[in-house]
Amino acid sequence: MFLKIQRRKKNVLFMVIIGGIIGWLAGMITGRDIPFGIVGNIIAGFVGSWLGSLILGNWGPVVAGYAIIPALIGAIVLVFILSLVLKSTRKASE
């Protein structure tokens, strides 16, 4: 029982780390900043992987429950759209 709980905690931690890396890579590829730093990277990785797997399916290598290629493509799309929306709201507030 105790080992199952520890294993589950390690899996969640690994998913957070991989989600953060996917979000960070998406920001680097698009050349745009993700708001909220590391937390924004993790959120972009999670939401982007969900979006990518929803649109493209689960193909390619899988790490920590993420199909890497669709997750990265989904995160890139998410970061790009988010940066456009935030850019337009900054101009409107000025």
C-alpha positions in Angstrom: 0.0 0.0 0.0 2.7 2.5 1.0 4.8 1.6 -2.1 1.8 2.3 -4.4 1.3 5.7 -2.8 5.0 6.6 -3.3 5.0 5.3 -6.8 1.9 7.4 -7.6 3.7 10.5 -6.1 6.7 9.9 -8.3 4.5 9.5 -11.4 2.8 12.8 -10.7 6.1 14.6 -10.1 7.5 13.1 -13.3 4.4 14.3 -15.2 4.8 17.8 -13.8 8.5 17.9 -14.8 7.8 16.6 -18.3 4.8 19.0 -18.7 7.1 21.9 -17.7 9.7 20.9 -20.2 7.1 20.6 -23.0 5.8 24.1 -22.1 9.4 25.5 -22.0 10.3 24.0 -25.3 7.1 25.4 -26.9 8.1 28.8 -25.6 11.6 28.4 -27.0 10.4 27.2 -30.4 7.9 30.1 -30.8 10.2 32.7 -29.3 7.5 34.0 -27.1 7.4 34.3 -23.3 4.9 32.3 -21.3 3.3 34.3 -18.5 3.9 33.2 -14.9 7.3 31.6 -15.5 7.7 27.9 -14.5 4.0 27.6 -13.5 3.0 28.9 -16.9 5.3 26.4 -18.6 3.8 23.5 -16.6 0.2 24.7 -17.4 1.1 25.2 -21.1 2.6 21.7 -21.1 -0.5 20.1 -19.5 -3.1 22.0 -21.6 -1.0 21.7 -24.8 -0.6 18.0 -24.4 -4.3 17.6 -23.9 -5.0 19.8 -26.9 -2.4 18.0 -29.1 -3.7 14.5 -28.2 -7.3 15.6 -28.7 -6.5 16.9 -32.2 -3.6 14.6 -33.3 -4.2 11.5 -31.3 -1.5 9.6 -29.3 1.3 8.7 -31.6 5.0 8.8 -31.3 7.1 8.2 -28.2 5.3 8.4 -24.9 7.0 9.7 -21.8 5.2 10.0 -18.4 1.9 9.6 -20.1 2.6 12.3 -22.7 2.7 11.5 -26.4 5.6 13.8 -27.0 5.1 15.0 -30.6 1.4 15.8 -30.3 1.9 17.3 -26.9 4.7 19.6 -28.2 2.6 20.6 -31.2 -0.4 21.4 -29.0 1.7 23.4 -26.6 3.3 25.4 -29.5 -0.2 26.2 -30.8 -1.4 27.1 -27.2 1.6 29.4 -26.5 1.2 31.1 -29.9 -2.5 31.8 -29.4 -2.0 32.9 -25.8 0.8 35.3 -26.7 -1.4 36.9 -29.5 -4.3 37.3 -27.0 -2.1 38.8 -24.3 -0.5 41.1 -26.8 -3.8 42.4 -28.0 -5.1 43.0 -24.5 -1.9 44.9 -23.6 -2.4 47.2 -26.5 -6.0 47.7 -25.6 -5.1 48.7 -22.1 -2.6 51.3 -23.1 
